[in-house]
């Protein structure tokens, strides 16, 4: 099914009850086929899928092990990936993260809401946020707001990075972002 065929379904679903289940919803995932976490890069998206435990129309770009250097660890190289996915699927939220970064702060997640990662895109106006750090950016991007917590991917084995994501989650909520 192409994005052109999906977009009318997505538009129809906007405004449905939060616990509605759309029979046309699906999850799509692609990855580079690596069998190790160190080399895995993937993209997963929930398109029109619903239910009480899932968020509508979201995208997650899964990073490889944080020790991997190269294009996947540079914000300017991730932006075209976000741009393509946003254009094709019209998500409400997108995050560049990995499971190791998300899990320590899972207790903050609200039902039907997203979660921040190293880079987070929200279909939202750009709202001012204080205290994210000198190297953080909040900028308009593809009709929403792109929040980047520094110029390098976060490390799951660095307590300061995990604490920074947790702190950013609180600050983004306080600023009015839908997290």
C-alpha positions, 0 to 999 in steps of 0.5 A: 500500500502506498502513502498516497492510498494511506493518507486518506485513511489517516485523514479519516481517522483523525478525531476518532475516539482514543480507543478506536481500532482501525482495521486498516492500521498497520505497523511497518518496520525496516532495518538493515538486516544486521544480527547485532545491536552494534550495527543495526539501524532501523525505522518503525512506524505505526500508520493509522493503527490504534488501540488503548496501548498504542499511539496513532501515526508515529515513527521511530528511527532506531539507532545502532549501538551508540559507539557507531560513528558516521552519518547516522550519528549526525543530526544533519544526516538524520533530518532527510530521513525524518523529512521523507517519513514525515512527508510519506506518513504524516505522523504525529510524532517521530523520535530518533532513539533506541530501546536502551535509551527509552526503557530507563524513563518508561515510567514517564510515558503517558497513555497515547503519548509519545516520548523524546529521544536524542532527536524528537519531532512533534506535529506542534508549533515550535514552543520555547523551552528553557533548560535543555542545554547549551547544545540543544536546539528547538527549531521549525521542521517539516510543519512541526517542531524538531528538538535535538538534545545535543549534536551526538547521540545519547548513550544508554550507559551514560547516567547523565544522558538518561537523566538529560532525556528525563529532564527534557521530557518534563521540560517539554511537557511544561512548555506545552508539547504533547508528551 
